[in-house]
Amino acid sequence: MNSTMRAALVLSIILGCVGCDQLTKAVARDHLGRQETISLLNGAVRLQHAENPGAFLSLGDALSGDVRRIVFTFGGVLLVTGTALWALRSRRLTSLQIAGAALVAGGGLSNLVDRMTQGGTVTDFLNVGIGPVRTGIFNCADVALMFGIAILVFGDRLAKRAPPRR
């Protein structure tokens, strides 16, 4: 893949992630009350507004405000910058791996935007599960991050198992 196509792919995925995530978070902030839960698909999906001062699934939320700000802001900047540069510059990555890295960068950037514009917290609003077995509350950026990581970890194995195209 030439560098122009690579840059276009990375930029479009990052901008798409940030745009979709920020739009859904704005809707959640504007239309979901703090104590309100909307149940969909017979309870398999729940929408509930939460402001998360920690990382994914509230990891690190018990850290002091200054430590949290330093770790998550600077850590987020390093994650986004490093992953985006890796996606743009590494010649060893496949197209699928480039897309995975861009998803990680896009999800990280959108959560970083939240931290900078929402007083150090990230808006979460999705919860899935069946009966009492449920996830924590998360957002679309978290989905992009996890999907990107899954592509980076398992994408190479899946590509090797796929039958060759004719």
N, C-alpha and C positions, 0 to 999 in steps of 0.2 A: 504494500500500500504506500503510495507516495505521500510526502509530508503534507501536502494541501488537503488530500482526502482524510488523512489521519487527524489533522487539526479540525477539520469540519465535523468529523465523527465525534471527537472528544468534546468540542464546544457545544454541539447540538445536544448531546446527552447531558452534559453538565447544566446547560441552560434549561433543558426540558425538566430535569429533576428539580432544580431550584424553583422554576415557575409553577409546576404542579404542586410541589410541597408547600410553597408559600401561599398559594391560592387555597388549598384545603385547610391550612392552619388558620388563615384569615376567616374562612367560613366557620370553622369550629369556634374561634374566639367570639365571632359576632352572633352565632346562632345557638350555641350550646351553653346552657347555664352551668355553673360550677357544680351544682348538685344533681343536674339532669343526666339521665341515661336514656338513650334511644336504642331500642333493641331491634335488630333486623335478622331476617332468616331464622326465625324461631330462636333467637338468642345466640346464634353462632357468631354474630358480629354485633358488638356494642359500640356506640359512639358516646364518649364521655370526655369532657374537657378537663385536662390536667396541665399544670405548668410544672415542668420537670427541671429542677436546678442541677441534676446530675447528668450522667451520660446515659447510654442505652439502658433502659429498664431501671433508671434511677441509680445506677452505679456511681458512687462518689458523692451522692447528695449530702452525706454527713460531713464532708470536708468543710472547713470554714470558707466564708464567702471569698476572701482574697485568694486562698489556695485554689478553690474551685475556678475562679476567674482566670488565674494564671495557667492552671493545668488544662482547662477545657478551651480557653481562647487560644493560647499559644500552641497547645497540642493540636487543636483543630486546624490552625493555620499551617502547621507543619504537615499534618496528614493531607490536607487538600493540596497544598503546593507540591509536596513530594509525589503524591499519587498522580496528579495531573502532569507533572514533568516526566515522570516515568512513562505514562501512557503516550506522551508526545514524542519522547526521545528514544526509548528502547527499541531497537531493531529486532529484538528476539521475541517480541510479543506477537501473538496471532491477532487477527481482527476481533475475535471473541474476547481475548484477554484485554485488549485495548478498551473494548466496551465495558468490561467488568471494572477495570481501573477507573474509567470515567464515571461509572455509577457510584463507586466509592467516593470519588472526589465531589460529585454532585450532591450526594446525600450529606457528606461532611460540610460542604459549603452552605447548604441550606440551613442546617442546624446551627452553623456558625453565625449566619445572618440573624437567626432568632436570638442567639445569645447577645448579639450586639444591639438588637433593636427592642428586646423584650426584658430588659433589666437582668440579664444573665441567666434567664430560664429558656427552655425550649417547650413549645406547645405540643402536647401529645393528645390524641383523641381516639385512637383505635384500640379495640380489645377483642380478641377472637378466642373461641373455645367451644367446648361442648360440656354442658352441665357445670360441674365444679372445676373442671380442668380448663384453665384459662391462661392466656399470656398476660404479661404486664401491659400497660397502656403505652402505645408507641405511635409513630407518625409515618408519613410516606417517605420521608428522608431515611428513616431507619430501615424501611423495606428496601429502598435503593441500595443502601450500604450493605445490607445482608445479602441481597441478590448479587451485588458486585463481588462480594467476598466469596460467595458460593461459586460464581463463574471462575474466579481466579483459582480457587482450590480444586474444583471438580471439572472445570471446562476442558482442560487438557485430556483428562480421562474419557470424558464423553466424546470428544472429537476423535479419539483413537478408536473408540468402539463403533462409531457411525460407519455405515457402509459407504464406500467411495461413490461420488456422484458421477453420473454418465453424461 
